Amino acid sequence: DTPERACANLASLAEEVYKDDEKAEELYEKALKHNPTYSKGLVNFALFQQRRKKPEYAKDLYLRAIQANSDDILALFNFAVLLHTEFQNFNMAESYYMRVLRLDPKHATALGNLAVLLHTSYGENDKAEVFYKAALDADPNNPDHALNYAQFLKEIGEEPLADAFLVTASKLAAHL
């Protein structure tokens, strides 16, 4: 194990098992001192900062991770989510979701999130429906995709089909 990986793993343990955020932060910082471009450590530290309600700090860490590895799907995806949900920067979020999909066209959650963004932020229902269906195709056993599609269908007036997808979502959730 490298020192940066060991420190990042200990940071995760400190946070998740011992609920010691102060120690976790110290260990993440130590990991990045060993290797400032350690992408996994940057992403995990960014997620940690998001949980601590520090989106600006998380944003900086994601950008550093992406700069260190421009093909890091986890960094790109989580950054897109942060832009979408915390900053409501829909144009940038869309571009990062698209970067994820260029690297992994079957990334179901990116497909689903992009569908939600296109529908709720832009009202681009035709484009959104394509992405909702692609998310369902990519991960047909995920109840979240079925539920999101059901909500979309209900909002556009497709009640019978929406009800069918709601039943599907309920059945899938029951098997989790």
ZIPECOR-V326934 format. One record per residue. RES is the residue in one small letter. PHI is phi as a letter, one per 20 degrees, with the letter a starting at -180 (999 if undefined). OMEGA is omega as a letter, one per 40 degrees, with the letter a starting at -180 (999 if undefined). Layout:
# ZIPECOR-V326934
RES | PHI | OMEGA
RES | PHI | OMEGA
This chain:
# ZIPECOR-V326934
d | 999 | i
t | e | i
p | g | a
e | f | i
r | f | i
a | f | i
c | f | i
a | f | i
n | f | i
l | f | i
a | f | i
s | f | i
l | f | i
a | f | a
e | f | a
e | f | a
v | e | a
y | e | i
k | l | a
d | d | a
d | f | a
e | f | i
k | f | i
a | f | i
e | f | i
e | g | a
l | f | i
y | f | i
e | f | i
k | f | i
a | g | a
l | f | i
k | f | i
h | f | a
n | b | a
p | f | a
t | d | i
y | f | a
s | g | a
k | f | i
g | f | i
l | f | a
v | f | a
n | f | i
f | f | i
a | f | i
l | f | i
f | g | a
q | f | i
q | f | i
r | f | i
r | e | i
k | m | i
k | c | a
p | f | i
e | f | i
y | f | i
a | f | i
k | g | i
d | f | i
l | f | i
y | f | i
l | f | i
r | f | i
a | f | i
i | f | i
q | f | i
a | f | a
n | b | a
s | f | i
d | d | i
d | f | a
i | f | a
l | f | i
a | f | a
l | f | a
f | f | a
n | f | i
f | f | i
a | f | i
v | f | i
l | f | i
l | f | a
h | f | a
t | e | a
e | e | a
f | d | a
q | l | i
n | e | a
f | f | i
n | f | i
m | f | i
a | g | i
e | g | a
s | f | i
y | f | i
y | g | a
m | f | i
r | f | i
v | g | a
l | f | i
r | f | i
l | e | a
d | b | a
p | f | a
k | d | i
h | f | a
a | g | a
t | f | i
a | f | i
l | f | a
g | f | i
n | f | i
l | f | i
a | f | i
v | f | i
l | f | a
l | f | a
h | f | a
t | e | a
s | e | a
y | d | a
g | m | i
e | e | a
n | f | a
d | f | i
k | f | a
a | g | a
e | f | i
v | g | a
f | f | i
y | g | a
k | f | i
a | f | i
a | f | i
l | f | i
d | f | a
a | f | a
d | b | a
p | f | a
n | e | a
n | e | a
p | f | a
d | f | a
h | f | i
a | f | i
l | f | i
n | f | i
y | f | i
a | f | i
q | f | i
f | f | a
l | f | i
k | f | a
e | f | i
i | e | i
g | n | i
e | e | a
e | g | a
p | f | i
l | f | i
a | f | i
d | f | i
a | f | i
f | f | i
l | f | i
v | f | i
t | g | i
a | f | i
s | f | i
k | f | i
l | f | a
a | f | a
a | f | a
h | e | i
l | f | 999
